[in-house]
Amino acid sequence: MRSFLLGILPLFLIPTLSWGQDVQYSQYYANPIYLNPAMVGSTSMSRVGFNFRNQWPALDQTFLAYTAYFDHYEERYNSGFSIIFQGANESFTETSWNEVGLGYSYRLQLSEDRFIQAGIQGSFITRDAYFGKVIFGSQLDINRGSVDLSGNGFAGGESQVRDVDAHAGLVYYGKRAWLGAAMGHLLSPDISYLVEGTSRLPKKISLHGGYRFSLDPGYINDYFNNTDQDRSFSVGFNYKQQGQFSQLDLGTEFFFEPLALGLWYRGLPTKYDLPNHESLVAMLGVSLDSGLDVGYSFDFPISAYSLGRSGGSHELSVRYVFSSQSSGKKRFQPLPSFRY
């Protein structure tokens, strides 16, 4: 298995230049398999989760995205296994993208409290679009001032793309710190609705990490007994690059069991020596002792595209960790990352 860990290291050295961009979630640590396949099995237990994003609801057209996943860690093999369903829909061209993937990860223990985990995922992708409502430049007759509505090159206005893809990742973590790297779209799947192979989705590189500071514990009084209250403060970052697109997220999260409060900045101020501030993300989450976690976040635009024009973005995450303990508090995941 050490050869498996070393074998995927060169994948992160492959340069990429192309067009296209993935859905970006604000609560990416609540969407761990989408963030990095190496996080498959990161709870050391079984986990099921769902994420939903409604981007720019004030616009006439909608953009919705979702992710649903299940993963399980098998201690006998130091391995995690997962299945993930994800997709997005855009109303103007009635475009939809869906992906189903199977993932595997392997955990290598370096010392008593230091680990490295590697993961890979294979996926099948479908892309569908309806262009019957779209008018292309080739349909415009400038001299006559007319539009040819007989067709735009798409039979019936419909177009479909089917392809396969792969993703890989690494994550190193100790008791309080973590650092991960992931590369998506290793096979650069075809995304062209016109001529096959003329446009491919660029590879995506993601670097993410952070540090968790443990605070003095508190107490929770449930009218029957007092239990320790977990309190922590975490800082983290997430850098993404895909084709000509790049972005840096910086944030912090306070956890006072069972409540989590988070604030993120999204942008890349030094890009092209011009301001590139995109949004501030506020997050509120609840982590229950039963293993249920629910989070909500809202993106406040700080770019030229104001809150009034776009309506910001809403995001919801729900997940449940199946505890292996019959009673008592659930075991915390060994990966000390953000909860949301």
Protein Blocks (a to p, Z undefined) as FASTA:
>chain_A
ZZmmmmmmmmmmpccddeddddddfklmlmmmlmomklgoklopacdddddddehklbmb
dcdddddddddddfklopacdddddddddfklopacddddddddddddfblmbccddddd
dddddddddfklpccfklpcfknopacfkbghiahhiacddddddddddddddfkbccdd
ddehklopafbfkbghkaccddddddddddddddddddddehlaccdddddddddddddd
ehjbccddddddddddfbdcddddedjfkgghiacbfbdcdddddddfkopacddddddd
fbfbdfklnopaadddddddddfbfgdjddddfblcdfZZ
